[in-house]
Amino acid sequence: MRIILLVSGGSLLLALLVTLQVKYATADFLSIGKYYLMMLPVLLLANIFIGLGINKGHLVFHNLPLLVAGQTLAYYLFLTTFSVLILGNKLSLPKTALAIGLIIAGIYLLKN
Protein backbone atom coordinates (compact mmCIF):
# COMPACT_ATOMS: atom_id res chain seq x y z
CA MET A 1 0.00 0.00 0.00
CA ARG A 2 2.85 2.37 0.85
CA ILE A 3 4.39 1.72 -2.59
CA ILE A 4 1.15 2.73 -4.31
CA LEU A 5 0.86 5.89 -2.19
CA LEU A 6 4.42 6.97 -2.95
CA VAL A 7 4.19 6.35 -6.70
CA SER A 8 0.69 7.82 -6.96
CA GLY A 9 1.59 10.85 -4.84
CA GLY A 10 4.61 11.62 -7.00
CA SER A 11 2.58 11.12 -10.17
CA LEU A 12 -0.15 13.41 -8.84
CA LEU A 13 2.38 16.17 -8.16
CA LEU A 14 3.99 15.82 -11.60
CA ALA A 15 0.63 15.87 -13.38
CA LEU A 16 -0.44 18.91 -11.38
CA LEU A 17 2.81 20.74 -12.22
CA VAL A 18 2.39 20.09 -15.95
CA THR A 19 -1.28 21.13 -15.87
CA LEU A 20 -0.50 24.36 -14.03
CA GLN A 21 2.37 25.03 -16.44
CA VAL A 22 -0.04 24.85 -19.37
CA LYS A 23 -2.47 27.12 -17.56
CA TYR A 24 -0.08 29.80 -16.29
CA ALA A 25 3.19 29.75 -18.26
CA THR A 26 3.44 31.11 -21.79
CA ALA A 27 4.93 28.92 -24.50
CA ASP A 28 8.45 30.30 -24.46
CA PHE A 29 11.69 29.01 -22.98
CA LEU A 30 12.11 31.79 -20.42
CA SER A 31 8.58 31.56 -19.04
CA ILE A 32 8.67 27.78 -18.69
CA GLY A 33 12.19 27.88 -17.27
CA LYS A 34 11.12 30.45 -14.65
CA TYR A 35 8.03 28.36 -13.80
CA TYR A 36 10.07 25.21 -13.18
CA LEU A 37 12.72 27.10 -11.26
CA MET A 38 9.99 28.26 -8.87
CA MET A 39 8.48 24.75 -8.77
CA LEU A 40 11.81 22.98 -8.26
CA PRO A 41 11.07 21.96 -4.63
CA VAL A 42 7.75 20.37 -5.66
CA LEU A 43 9.39 18.69 -8.66
CA LEU A 44 12.11 17.30 -6.40
CA LEU A 45 9.55 16.03 -3.90
CA ALA A 46 7.53 14.34 -6.66
CA ASN A 47 10.62 12.58 -8.00
CA ILE A 48 11.67 11.50 -4.50
CA PHE A 49 8.22 9.96 -3.94
CA ILE A 50 8.35 8.12 -7.27
CA GLY A 51 11.94 7.01 -6.68
CA LEU A 52 11.16 5.67 -3.21
CA GLY A 53 8.05 3.91 -4.48
CA ILE A 54 9.87 2.28 -7.37
CA ASN A 55 12.83 1.19 -5.23
CA LYS A 56 10.57 -0.23 -2.51
CA GLY A 57 8.34 -1.81 -5.15
CA HIS A 58 11.29 -3.44 -6.85
CA LEU A 59 12.24 -5.12 -3.58
CA VAL A 60 8.75 -6.67 -3.49
CA PHE A 61 7.91 -7.33 -7.16
CA HIS A 62 11.34 -7.61 -8.85
CA ASN A 63 9.78 -6.18 -12.01
CA LEU A 64 10.89 -2.65 -12.89
CA PRO A 65 8.89 -2.37 -16.15
CA LEU A 66 5.71 -3.27 -14.26
CA LEU A 67 6.36 -0.56 -11.66
CA VAL A 68 7.11 2.08 -14.28
CA ALA A 69 4.01 1.10 -16.28
CA GLY A 70 1.90 1.43 -13.12
CA GLN A 71 3.42 4.84 -12.44
CA THR A 72 2.69 5.86 -16.02
CA LEU A 73 -0.95 4.79 -15.65
CA ALA A 74 -1.31 6.82 -12.45
CA TYR A 75 0.32 9.85 -14.11
CA TYR A 76 -1.98 9.74 -17.14
CA LEU A 77 -5.09 9.25 -15.00
CA PHE A 78 -4.18 12.32 -12.95
CA LEU A 79 -3.25 14.27 -16.08
CA THR A 80 -6.60 13.41 -17.67
CA THR A 81 -8.48 14.43 -14.53
CA PHE A 82 -6.60 17.73 -14.16
CA SER A 83 -6.95 18.61 -17.83
CA VAL A 84 -10.73 18.33 -17.47
CA LEU A 85 -11.08 19.93 -14.01
CA ILE A 86 -8.41 22.65 -14.19
CA LEU A 87 -8.06 23.40 -17.90
CA GLY A 88 -11.65 22.67 -18.89
CA ASN A 89 -10.61 20.39 -21.76
CA LYS A 90 -13.31 18.39 -23.48
CA LEU A 91 -11.88 14.92 -23.97
CA SER A 92 -13.10 12.21 -26.29
CA LEU A 93 -14.27 9.48 -23.92
CA PRO A 94 -13.69 6.61 -26.40
CA LYS A 95 -10.15 7.79 -27.22
CA THR A 96 -9.31 8.35 -23.56
CA ALA A 97 -10.70 4.93 -22.61
CA LEU A 98 -8.72 3.30 -25.43
CA ALA A 99 -5.49 4.98 -24.33
CA ILE A 100 -5.95 3.96 -20.70
CA GLY A 101 -6.97 0.46 -21.81
CA LEU A 102 -3.73 0.12 -23.79
CA ILE A 103 -1.70 1.12 -20.73
CA ILE A 104 -3.61 -1.40 -18.59
CA ALA A 105 -3.05 -4.11 -21.22
CA GLY A 106 0.66 -3.32 -21.15
CA ILE A 107 0.72 -3.62 -17.37
CA TYR A 108 -1.06 -6.98 -17.63
CA LEU A 109 1.52 -8.24 -20.14
CA LEU A 110 4.41 -7.05 -17.98
CA LYS A 111 2.93 -8.66 -14.88
CA ASN A 112 2.91 -12.15 -16.40
SETORMI-422150 format. One record per residue: residue number from 1; residue in three letters; y, x, z of N, C-alpha, C in turn. Coordinates in pm, 1 decimal. Example, Ala and Ser with C-alpha at 12.3 -4.5 7.8 and 13.67 -1.06 7.14 Angstrom:
2
@num->1, residuo->ala, n_py->-569.0, n_px->1319.0, n_pz->780.0, ca_py->-450.0, ca_px->1230.0, ca_pz->780.0, c_py->-330.0, c_px->1320.0, c_pz->780.0 .
@num->2, residuo->ser, n_py->-225.0, n_px->1285.0, n_pz->708.0, ca_py->-106.0, ca_px->1367.0, ca_pz->714.0, c_py->3.0, c_px->1290.0, c_pz->787.0 .
***
This chain:
112
@num->1, residuo->met, n_py->-119.8, n_px->82.7, n_pz->0.0, ca_py->0.0, ca_px->0.0, ca_pz->0.0, c_py->125.8, c_px->86.8, c_pz->0.0 .
@num->2, residuo->arg, n_py->122.3, n_px->195.8, n_pz->76.7, ca_py->237.4, ca_px->285.1, ca_pz->84.5, c_py->265.5, c_px->349.0, c_pz->-52.0 .
@num->3, residuo->ile, n_py->158.4, n_px->379.4, n_pz->-125.5, ca_py->172.4, ca_px->438.8, ca_pz->-258.9, c_py->247.8, c_px->342.9, c_pz->-350.1 .
@num->4, residuo->ile, n_py->209.2, n_px->216.4, n_pz->-347.2, ca_py->273.2, ca_px->114.6, ca_pz->-431.3, c_py->420.2, c_px->99.2, c_pz->-393.4 .
@num->5, residuo->leu, n_py->449.5, n_px->98.6, n_pz->-264.3, ca_py->588.7, ca_px->85.5, ca_pz->-219.3, c_py->674.5, c_px->203.8, c_pz->-264.0 .
@num->6, residuo->leu, n_py->620.6, n_px->324.1, n_pz->-253.8, ca_py->696.5, ca_px->442.1, ca_pz->-295.0, c_py->724.6, c_px->440.1, c_pz->-445.1 .
@num->7, residuo->val, n_py->619.6, n_px->418.1, n_pz->-523.7, ca_py->635.1, ca_px->419.3, ca_pz->-669.6, c_py->723.1, c_px->303.3, c_pz->-715.2 .
@num->8, residuo->ser, n_py->701.0, n_px->185.6, n_pz->-658.2, ca_py->781.9, ca_px->68.9, ca_pz->-696.0, c_py->927.0, c_px->84.6, c_pz->-652.2 .
@num->9, residuo->gly, n_py->948.1, n_px->138.1, n_pz->-532.5, ca_py->1084.8, ca_px->159.1, ca_pz->-483.9, c_py->1161.7, c_px->256.4, c_pz->-571.8 .
@num->10, residuo->gly, n_py->1097.8, n_px->365.9, n_pz->-609.9, ca_py->1162.0, ca_px->461.2, ca_pz->-699.6, c_py->1190.0, c_px->400.8, c_pz->-835.9 .
@num->11, residuo->ser, n_py->1094.7, n_px->323.5, n_pz->-886.3, ca_py->1111.9, ca_px->258.3, ca_pz->-1016.6, c_py->1224.1, c_px->155.8, c_pz->-1011.9 .
@num->12, residuo->leu, n_py->1232.9, n_px->82.8, n_pz->-901.5, ca_py->1340.5, ca_px->-14.7, ca_pz->-884.4, c_py->1476.8, c_px->54.2, c_pz->-888.9 .
@num->13, residuo->leu, n_py->1489.3, n_px->165.0, n_pz->-817.0, ca_py->1616.9, ca_px->237.7, ca_pz->-815.5, c_py->1652.8, c_px->290.9, c_pz->-954.5 .
@num->14, residuo->leu, n_py->1554.4, n_px->347.5, n_pz->-1025.3, ca_py->1582.2, ca_px->399.1, ca_pz->-1159.8, c_py->1624.0, c_px->288.0, c_pz->-1255.1 .
@num->15, residuo->ala, n_py->1552.8, n_px->175.1, n_pz->-1250.5, ca_py->1587.0, ca_px->62.5, ca_pz->-1338.5, c_py->1726.0, c_px->8.5, c_pz->-1305.5 .
@num->16, residuo->leu, n_py->1758.8, n_px->3.4, n_pz->-1177.8, ca_py->1891.4, ca_px->-43.9, ca_pz->-1137.5, c_py->2000.7, c_px->51.9, c_pz->-1186.3 .
@num->17, residuo->leu, n_py->1976.2, n_px->182.5, n_pz->-1174.2, ca_py->2074.2, ca_px->280.7, ca_pz->-1221.7, c_py->2099.4, c_px->267.4, c_pz->-1371.6 .
@num->18, residuo->val, n_py->1992.8, n_px->251.5, n_pz->-1449.0, ca_py->2008.8, ca_px->238.6, ca_pz->-1594.6, c_py->2081.7, c_px->109.4, c_pz->-1629.1 .
@num->19, residuo->thr, n_py->2047.2, n_px->0.6, n_pz->-1560.9, ca_py->2112.8, ca_px->-127.6, ca_pz->-1587.2, c_py->2261.5, c_px->-120.5, c_pz->-1554.8 .
@num->20, residuo->leu, n_py->2295.0, n_px->-62.5, n_pz->-1441.4, ca_py->2436.0, ca_px->-50.2, ca_pz->-1403.4, c_py->2510.7, c_px->46.0, c_pz->-1495.6 .
@num->21, residuo->gln, n_py->2440.9, n_px->146.7, n_pz->-1546.6, ca_py->2502.8, ca_px->237.3, ca_pz->-1644.1, c_py->2544.3, c_px->160.3, c_pz->-1768.6 .
@num->22, residuo->val, n_py->2454.1, n_px->75.6, n_pz->-1817.4, ca_py->2484.7, ca_px->-3.9, ca_pz->-1936.8, c_py->2602.0, c_px->-97.4, c_pz->-1909.9 .
@num->23, residuo->lys, n_py->2606.9, n_px->-151.6, n_pz->-1788.9, ca_py->2712.4, ca_px->-247.4, ca_pz->-1755.6, c_py->2848.9, c_px->-180.7, c_pz->-1736.1 .
@num->24, residuo->tyr, n_py->2852.1, n_px->-64.0, n_pz->-1671.3, ca_py->2980.2, ca_px->-8.0, ca_pz->-1629.1, c_py->3025.3, c_px->119.4, c_pz->-1700.8 .
@num->25, residuo->ala, n_py->2935.8, n_px->194.0, n_pz->-1761.3, ca_py->2975.5, ca_px->319.3, ca_pz->-1826.4, c_py->2990.2, c_px->297.1, c_pz->-1976.7 .
@num->26, residuo->thr, n_py->3094.8, n_px->354.4, n_pz->-2033.8, ca_py->3111.4, ca_px->344.1, ca_pz->-2179.0, c_py->3014.2, c_px->440.1, c_pz->-2247.7 .
@num->27, residuo->ala, n_py->2992.7, n_px->417.6, n_pz->-2375.1, ca_py->2891.7, ca_px->492.9, ca_pz->-2450.0, c_py->2945.9, c_px->626.4, c_pz->-2500.4 .
@num->28, residuo->asp, n_py->2989.7, n_px->709.9, n_pz->-2408.0, ca_py->3030.1, ca_px->845.2, ca_pz->-2445.6, c_py->2978.2, c_px->942.9, c_pz->-2340.5 .
@num->29, residuo->phe, n_py->2962.3, n_px->1066.9, n_pz->-2381.3, ca_py->2901.0, ca_px->1169.3, ca_pz->-2297.8, c_py->2970.9, c_px->1184.4, c_pz->-2163.3 .
@num->30, residuo->leu, n_py->3101.8, n_px->1188.6, n_pz->-2164.6, ca_py->3178.7, ca_px->1211.0, ca_pz->-2042.3, c_py->3161.9, c_px->1096.3, c_pz->-1942.7 .
@num->31, residuo->ser, n_py->3169.0, n_px->974.2, n_pz->-1991.0, ca_py->3156.2, ca_px->857.7, ca_pz->-1903.6, c_py->3017.1, c_px->850.4, c_pz->-1840.4 .
@num->32, residuo->ile, n_py->2914.7, n_px->872.7, n_pz->-1921.4, ca_py->2777.7, ca_px->867.1, ca_pz->-1868.9, c_py->2750.8, c_px->986.0, c_pz->-1777.2 .
@num->33, residuo->gly, n_py->2803.2, n_px->1102.7, n_pz->-1813.0, ca_py->2788.3, ca_px->1219.4, ca_pz->-1726.6, c_py->2853.4, c_px->1197.9, c_pz->-1590.7 .
@num->34, residuo->lys, n_py->2973.4, n_px->1141.0, n_pz->-1590.4, ca_py->3044.6, ca_px->1111.7, ca_pz->-1465.3, c_py->2967.3, c_px->1009.1, c_pz->-1382.1 .
@num->35, residuo->tyr, n_py->2913.6, n_px->906.5, n_pz->-1449.5, ca_py->2836.2, ca_px->803.1, ca_pz->-1379.6, c_py->2716.9, c_px->865.5, c_pz->-1307.8 .
@num->36, residuo->tyr, n_py->2639.9, n_px->948.5, n_pz->-1379.3, ca_py->2520.6, ca_px->1006.7, ca_pz->-1317.6, c_py->2554.0, c_px->1114.0, c_pz->-1215.1 .
@num->37, residuo->leu, n_py->2667.7, n_px->1177.6, n_pz->-1228.5, ca_py->2710.3, ca_px->1272.0, ca_pz->-1125.8, c_py->2737.5, c_px->1197.8, c_pz->-994.8 .
@num->38, residuo->met, n_py->2800.5, n_px->1080.2, n_pz->-1006.1, ca_py->2825.5, ca_px->998.6, ca_pz->-886.7, c_py->2695.4, c_px->940.2, c_pz->-831.2 .
@num->39, residuo->met, n_py->2600.4, n_px->911.7, n_pz->-917.8, ca_py->2475.3, ca_px->848.4, ca_pz->-877.1, c_py->2364.8, c_px->949.0, c_pz->-844.5 .
@num->40, residuo->leu, n_py->2397.7, n_px->1076.8, n_pz->-847.5, ca_py->2297.9, ca_px->1181.0, ca_pz->-825.6, c_py->2216.0, c_px->1162.9, c_pz->-697.2 .
@num->41, residuo->pro, n_py->2277.1, n_px->1128.0, n_pz->-583.6, ca_py->2195.6, ca_px->1107.2, ca_pz->-462.7, c_py->2091.9, c_px->994.7, c_pz->-479.3 .
@num->42, residuo->val, n_py->2130.4, n_px->886.8, n_pz->-545.2, ca_py->2037.0, ca_px->775.0, ca_pz->-566.0, c_py->1927.7, c_px->816.7, c_pz->-663.9 .
@num->43, residuo->leu, n_py->1965.6, n_px->889.6, n_pz->-768.0, ca_py->1869.1, ca_px->938.9, ca_pz->-866.2, c_py->1768.8, c_px->1033.1, c_pz->-800.0 .
@num->44, residuo->leu, n_py->1817.5, n_px->1119.9, n_pz->-713.7, ca_py->1730.5, ca_px->1211.4, ca_pz->-640.4, c_py->1634.6, c_px->1133.9, c_pz->-550.4 .
@num->45, residuo->leu, n_py->1686.0, n_px->1036.6, n_pz->-477.4, ca_py->1602.5, ca_px->955.3, ca_pz->-389.6, c_py->1494.0, c_px->882.1, c_pz->-468.5 .
@num->46, residuo->ala, n_py->1530.7, n_px->824.5, n_pz->-582.5, ca_py->1433.8, ca_px->753.4, ca_pz->-666.0, c_py->1322.4, c_px->847.2, c_pz->-711.0 .
@num->47, residuo->asn, n_py->1358.9, n_px->966.3, n_pz->-753.8, ca_py->1258.4, ca_px->1061.7, ca_pz->-799.8, c_py->1172.6, c_px->1114.7, c_pz->-685.8 .
@num->48, residuo->ile, n_py->1230.0, n_px->1127.3, n_pz->-567.0, ca_py->1150.3, ca_px->1167.3, ca_pz->-450.4, c_py->1047.5, c_px->1058.8, c_pz->-418.3 .
@num->49, residuo->phe, n_py->1089.7, n_px->932.3, n_pz->-419.5, ca_py->996.3, ca_px->822.0, ca_pz->-394.2, c_py->881.7, c_px->823.3, c_pz->-495.2 .
@num->50, residuo->ile, n_py->915.9, n_px->835.2, n_pz->-622.8, ca_py->812.5, ca_px->835.4, ca_pz->-726.6, c_py->722.0, c_px->957.3, c_pz->-711.5 .
@num->51, residuo->gly, n_py->781.1, n_px->1073.1, n_pz->-686.1, ca_py->701.3, ca_px->1194.4, ca_pz->-668.1, c_py->605.7, c_px->1184.6, c_pz->-550.9 .
@num->52, residuo->leu, n_py->654.3, n_px->1134.2, n_pz->-437.9, ca_py->566.9, ca_px->1115.9, ca_pz->-321.2, c_py->454.9, c_px->1017.0, c_pz->-351.6 .
@num->53, residuo->gly, n_py->490.8, n_px->905.8, n_pz->-414.9, ca_py->390.7, ca_px->804.5, ca_pz->-447.7, c_py->283.9, c_px->857.0, c_pz->-541.2 .
@num->54, residuo->ile, n_py->325.3, n_px->933.0, n_pz->-641.2, ca_py->227.8, ca_px->987.1, ca_pz->-736.5, c_py->141.0, c_px->1093.9, c_pz->-670.2 .
@num->55, residuo->asn, n_py->200.2, n_px->1181.6, n_pz->-590.8, ca_py->119.3, ca_px->1283.2, ca_pz->-522.6, c_py->20.2, c_px->1220.9, c_pz->-424.7 .
@num->56, residuo->lys, n_py->66.7, n_px->1124.8, n_pz->-344.4, ca_py->-23.3, ca_px->1057.3, ca_pz->-250.6, c_py->-128.4, c_px->975.9, c_pz->-325.8 .
@num->57, residuo->gly, n_py->-87.2, n_px->911.6, n_pz->-434.8, ca_py->-180.6, ca_px->833.9, ca_pz->-515.2, c_py->-286.4, c_px->920.0, c_pz->-580.6 .
@num->58, residuo->his, n_py->-247.0, n_px->1040.0, n_pz->-621.5, ca_py->-344.3, ca_px->1128.8, ca_pz->-685.1, c_py->-451.2, c_px->1173.3, c_pz->-586.5 .
@num->59, residuo->leu, n_py->-413.3, n_px->1189.3, n_pz->-459.8, ca_py->-512.5, ca_px->1224.3, ca_pz->-357.7, c_py->-616.9, c_px->1113.9, c_pz->-341.5 .
@num->60, residuo->val, n_py->-576.1, n_px->989.6, n_pz->-364.1, ca_py->-666.6, ca_px->875.2, ca_pz->-348.6, c_py->-743.4, c_px->845.9, c_pz->-477.1 .
@num->61, residuo->phe, n_py->-672.6, n_px->839.2, n_pz->-590.9, ca_py->-732.7, ca_px->791.3, ca_pz->-715.8, c_py->-780.4, c_px->902.2, c_pz->-809.0 .
@num->62, residuo->his, n_py->-726.6, n_px->1022.0, n_pz->-796.5, ca_py->-761.1, ca_px->1133.8, ca_pz->-885.4, c_py->-747.0, c_px->1095.8, c_pz->-1032.2 .
@num->63, residuo->asn, n_py->-639.8, n_px->1023.4, n_pz->-1064.4, ca_py->-618.3, ca_px->977.9, ca_pz->-1201.5, c_py->-467.3, c_px->970.5, c_pz->-1226.5 .
@num->64, residuo->leu, n_py->-409.9, n_px->1082.6, n_pz->-1267.3, ca_py->-265.4, ca_px->1089.3, ca_pz->-1289.1, c_py->-216.7, c_px->993.3, c_pz->-1397.8 .
@num->65, residuo->pro, n_py->-285.1, n_px->984.0, n_pz->-1513.7, ca_py->-236.9, ca_px->889.4, ca_pz->-1615.2, c_py->-231.6, c_px->745.1, c_pz->-1565.1 .
@num->66, residuo->leu, n_py->-327.2, n_px->705.5, n_pz->-1483.1, ca_py->-326.8, ca_px->570.6, ca_pz->-1425.8, c_py->-203.4, c_px->550.0, c_pz->-1338.3 .
@num->67, residuo->leu, n_py->-172.2, n_px->647.2, n_pz->-1255.3, ca_py->-56.4, ca_px->636.0, ca_pz->-1166.4, c_py->73.9, c_px->628.8, c_pz->-1245.1 .
@num->68, residuo->val, n_py->86.2, n_px->711.3, n_pz->-1347.5, ca_py->208.4, ca_px->711.2, ca_pz->-1428.5, c_py->219.5, c_px->580.9, c_pz->-1507.2 .
@num->69, residuo->ala, n_py->107.3, n_px->529.7, n_pz->-1556.5, ca_py->110.3, ca_px->401.5, ca_pz->-1628.3, c_py->151.5, c_px->288.2, c_pz->-1534.3 .
@num->70, residuo->gly, n_py->102.3, n_px->290.5, n_pz->-1411.2, ca_py->142.6, ca_px->189.9, ca_pz->-1312.3, c_py->290.7, c_px->199.1, c_pz->-1279.8 .
@num->71, residuo->gln, n_py->341.2, n_px->321.4, n_pz->-1268.9, ca_py->484.3, ca_px->341.5, ca_pz->-1244.1, c_py->566.1, c_px->290.8, c_pz->-1361.8 .
@num->72, residuo->thr, n_py->517.2, n_px->315.3, n_pz->-1481.6, ca_py->585.9, ca_px->268.6, ca_pz->-1602.4, c_py->591.7, c_px->116.6, c_pz->-1605.5 .
@num->73, residuo->leu, n_py->481.1, n_px->51.9, n_pz->-1570.5, ca_py->478.6, ca_px->-94.8, ca_pz->-1565.4, c_py->582.3, c_px->-146.3, c_pz->-1466.0 .
@num->74, residuo->ala, n_py->584.6, n_px->-88.0, n_pz->-1345.7, ca_py->682.0, ca_px->-131.3, ca_pz->-1244.5, c_py->824.5, c_px->-112.0, c_pz->-1296.1 .
@num->75, residuo->tyr, n_py->851.2, n_px->2.8, n_pz->-1357.7, ca_py->984.8, ca_px->32.2, ca_pz->-1410.7, c_py->1026.3, c_px->-71.7, c_pz->-1513.9 .
@num->76, residuo->tyr, n_py->938.0, n_px->-102.7, n_pz->-1608.4, ca_py->973.9, ca_px->-198.2, ca_pz->-1713.8, c_py->986.2, c_px->-340.7, c_pz->-1661.3 .
@num->77, residuo->leu, n_py->908.3, n_px->-376.5, n_pz->-1560.7, ca_py->924.7, ca_px->-509.4, ca_pz->-1500.2, c_py->1061.4, c_px->-520.9, c_pz->-1432.8 .
@num->78, residuo->phe, n_py->1100.3, n_px->-416.9, n_pz->-1358.5, ca_py->1232.3, ca_px->-417.8, ca_pz->-1294.5, c_py->1343.7, c_px->-414.9, c_pz->-1398.9 .
@num->79, residuo->leu, n_py->1326.4, n_px->-333.9, n_pz->-1502.7, ca_py->1427.5, ca_px->-325.0, ca_pz->-1607.9, c_py->1445.6, c_px->-458.8, c_pz->-1678.3 .
@num->80, residuo->thr, n_py->1335.8, n_px->-527.3, n_pz->-1704.5, ca_py->1341.5, ca_px->-659.7, ca_pz->-1767.2, c_py->1414.8, c_px->-758.0, c_pz->-1676.6 .
@num->81, residuo->thr, n_py->1379.7, n_px->-757.9, n_pz->-1549.4, ca_py->1443.0, ca_px->-847.7, ca_pz->-1452.9, c_py->1593.1, c_px->-821.0, c_pz->-1442.5 .
@num->82, residuo->phe, n_py->1630.9, n_px->-694.1, n_pz->-1429.4, ca_py->1772.6, ca_px->-659.9, ca_pz->-1415.8, c_py->1851.1, c_px->-688.0, c_pz->-1543.2 .
@num->83, residuo->ser, n_py->1787.6, n_px->-669.4, n_pz->-1658.9, ca_py->1861.2, ca_px->-695.2, ca_pz->-1782.9, c_py->1893.0, c_px->-843.1, c_pz->-1797.4 .
@num->84, residuo->val, n_py->1806.6, n_px->-928.7, n_pz->-1743.6, ca_py->1833.4, ca_px->-1073.0, ca_pz->-1746.9, c_py->1934.0, c_px->-1110.5, c_pz->-1638.0 .
@num->85, residuo->leu, n_py->1909.4, n_px->-1065.9, n_pz->-1514.2, ca_py->1992.6, ca_px->-1107.6, ca_pz->-1401.3, c_py->2130.8, c_px->-1041.6, c_pz->-1398.5 .
@num->86, residuo->ile, n_py->2138.2, n_px->-912.9, n_pz->-1430.4, ca_py->2265.1, ca_px->-841.1, ca_pz->-1418.5, c_py->2342.5, c_px->-839.4, c_pz->-1550.0 .
@num->87, residuo->leu, n_py->2271.7, n_px->-816.3, n_pz->-1660.8, ca_py->2339.7, ca_px->-805.8, ca_pz->-1790.4, c_py->2347.3, c_px->-938.3, c_pz->-1864.8 .
@num->88, residuo->gly, n_py->2266.9, n_px->-1035.4, n_pz->-1822.1, ca_py->2267.3, ca_px->-1165.1, ca_pz->-1889.0, c_py->2200.1, c_px->-1164.3, c_pz->-2024.9 .
@num->89, residuo->asn, n_py->2109.9, n_px->-1066.5, n_pz->-2048.1, ca_py->2039.2, ca_px->-1060.8, ca_pz->-2176.0, c_py->1946.4, c_px->-1179.9, c_pz->-2192.2 .
@num->90, residuo->lys, n_py->1934.9, n_px->-1225.8, n_pz->-2313.6, ca_py->1839.1, ca_px->-1331.0, ca_pz->-2348.3, c_py->1720.9, c_px->-1260.8, c_pz->-2414.5 .
@num->91, residuo->leu, n_py->1608.7, n_px->-1258.5, n_pz->-2346.2, ca_py->1492.1, ca_px->-1187.9, ca_pz->-2397.5, c_py->1395.6, c_px->-1284.1, c_pz->-2464.6 .
@num->92, residuo->ser, n_py->1326.3, n_px->-1233.7, n_pz->-2565.0, ca_py->1220.6, ca_px->-1309.9, ca_pz->-2629.3, c_py->1098.8, c_px->-1306.2, c_pz->-2537.3 .
@num->93, residuo->leu, n_py->1061.0, n_px->-1420.8, n_pz->-2484.6, ca_py->947.8, ca_px->-1426.7, ca_pz->-2392.4, c_py->818.3, c_px->-1377.6, c_pz->-2456.7 .
@num->94, residuo->pro, n_py->784.6, n_px->-1419.4, n_pz->-2579.4, ca_py->660.8, ca_px->-1368.8, ca_pz->-2639.8, c_py->660.9, c_px->-1216.5, c_pz->-2658.3 .
@num->95, residuo->lys, n_py->772.3, n_px->-1159.9, n_pz->-2702.4, ca_py->778.6, ca_px->-1014.6, ca_pz->-2722.2, c_py->771.0, c_px->-940.0, c_pz->-2589.2 .
@num->96, residuo->thr, n_py->838.1, n_px->-993.2, n_pz->-2488.6, ca_py->834.5, ca_px->-930.8, ca_pz->-2356.4, c_py->694.2, c_px->-938.3, c_pz->-2298.0 .
@num->97, residuo->ala, n_py->629.7, n_px->-1053.6, n_pz->-2310.7, ca_py->492.5, ca_px->-1070.1, ca_pz->-2261.0, c_py->396.7, c_px->-976.6, c_pz->-2334.7 .
@num->98, residuo->leu, n_py->415.1, n_px->-962.4, n_pz->-2465.3, ca_py->330.3, ca_px->-871.8, ca_pz->-2543.4, c_py->348.0, c_px->-727.7, c_pz->-2496.9 .
@num->99, residuo->ala, n_py->471.3, n_px->-685.6, n_pz->-2477.0, ca_py->498.0, ca_px->-548.6, ca_pz->-2433.3, c_py->435.9, c_px->-521.2, c_pz->-2296.6 .
@num->100, residuo->ile, n_py->453.2, n_px->-612.6, n_pz->-2204.3, ca_py->396.2, ca_px->-594.8, ca_pz->-2070.3, c_py->243.9, c_px->-601.1, c_pz->-2077.1 .
@num->101, residuo->gly, n_py->191.6, n_px->-688.6, n_pz->-2161.9, ca_py->46.4, ca_px->-696.7, ca_pz->-2181.3, c_py->-11.9, c_px->-566.5, c_pz->-2234.2 .
@num->102, residuo->leu, n_py->59.1, n_px->-501.4, n_pz->-2326.4, ca_py->12.3, ca_px->-372.8, ca_pz->-2378.8, c_py->9.5, c_px->-265.8, c_pz->-2269.5 .
@num->103, residuo->ile, n_py->110.1, n_px->-266.2, n_pz->-2183.8, ca_py->111.8, ca_px->-170.2, ca_pz->-2072.8, c_py->-4.8, c_px->-198.1, c_pz->-1978.4 .
@num->104, residuo->ile, n_py->-29.1, n_px->-324.4, n_pz->-1947.4, ca_py->-140.1, ca_px->-360.7, ca_pz->-1858.7, c_py->-273.4, c_px->-322.4, c_pz->-1921.8 .
@num->105, residuo->ala, n_py->-288.0, n_px->-344.2, n_pz->-2052.6, ca_py->-411.3, ca_px->-304.7, ca_pz->-2122.0, c_py->-431.3, c_px->-153.8, c_pz->-2113.2 .
@num->106, residuo->gly, n_py->-322.7, n_px->-78.7, n_pz->-2128.3, ca_py->-331.7, ca_px->66.3, ca_pz->-2115.4, c_py->-374.7, c_px->108.3, c_pz->-1976.0 .
@num->107, residuo->ile, n_py->-321.7, n_px->42.4, n_pz->-1874.7, ca_py->-361.5, ca_px->72.0, ca_pz->-1736.6, c_py->-509.9, c_px->42.3, c_pz->-1718.1 .
@num->108, residuo->tyr, n_py->-556.5, n_px->-69.4, n_pz->-1773.5, ca_py->-698.0, ca_px->-105.7, ca_pz->-1763.1, c_py->-785.9, c_px->1.8, c_pz->-1827.8 .
@num->109, residuo->leu, n_py->-745.9, n_px->48.3, n_pz->-1945.7, ca_py->-824.0, ca_px->151.9, ca_pz->-2014.2, c_py->-824.9, c_px->282.7, c_pz->-1935.5 .
@num->110, residuo->leu, n_py->-712.2, n_px->317.6, n_pz->-1875.6, ca_py->-705.0, ca_px->441.0, ca_pz->-1797.9, c_py->-784.1, c_px->432.1, c_pz->-1668.0 .
@num->111, residuo->lys, n_py->-796.9, n_px->312.0, n_pz->-1615.8, ca_py->-866.1, ca_px->292.8, ca_pz->-1488.5, c_py->-1016.3, c_px->314.5, c_pz->-1503.6 .
@num->112, residuo->asn, n_py->-1068.9, n_px->281.9, n_pz->-1620.0, ca_py->-1215.1, ca_px->290.9, ca_pz->-1640.1, c_py->-1259.3, c_px->423.5, c_pz->-1693.9 .
***
